[in-house]
């Protein structure tokens, strides 16, 4: 995969994840949802191709983000 292809995949994942964050956290502004995501360890993992987090569904990424926000630890699934 080229770097450009990876960047497109990440953009799509972020778009879907931000919409999911807004829906499930009663956040009405996209900027607030983006900040919620960008301030996470999950986002740092998502933009690192070697973690393979970009393979995961939006729902799974959101679950990981929710756990991180509750515990301040990013827990990777066993299958990544």
N, C-alpha and C positions, 0 to 999 in steps of 0.2 A: 504494500500500500504506500502511495506517495504521501508526502506531508500535506499536500493540498487536499487529497482525498480524506485524510484523517481529520483535518480542520473542518471540512464540510460535515463529516459524521458528528463531530463534537458539537458544532453549531446546532445541528438538528436535535441532538440529545439535550442540550441546554434549553432549547426552545420548548421541547416537550416537558422537561423537568420543571421549568419555571411555571408553565401553565398548571402542572400538577401541584406545585407548591402553592400557587394562588388559590386553587380550588380547595385544597385540603387544610389550609391554614388561615382561611378567611382574610387573605391579603388582596387588596383591590388594586394596588399599583404595581406594575411590572418592575419598576425600579427597586421597590422594597423586596420583591421576590428574588430579583437578581442579586441584590446585596446579601440576602439570606443564603443564597447558594454560593456566591463568590467568597464569602467569609468562612467557608467550610473546608475541611480536609478532603471531603469527597470531591469537591471541584478540582483540587490540586491533583488528585488521583485520576480524575476523568480526563484531564488534559495531558496526562502522561500515558502515551500509547502502550508502554510496557506493562502497565497494570491490568490492561484488558478490561477495565470497567466499562468501556464503551460498548462492549458486547451485551451488557445487561439491559433488561427492560427498564422503562421509565418507573414502573411500580417498584421494582427491586432497588433501583437507585434511590428512590424516595424513601423506602424503608430504611436503607442504610443511612441516609441523611437524617432521618428522624431519630434513629438510635444515636448517631453522633451528637446531635443537638442535646439529647437527654443525658448522655454519658461523657461527652467530650472526647470520645474515642471512635475512630473509624474502624469498624469491624468488617473485614472482607469475607464474603461467602467462601465456603470450602472449595467450590468448584471454579473459582477464578484463577 
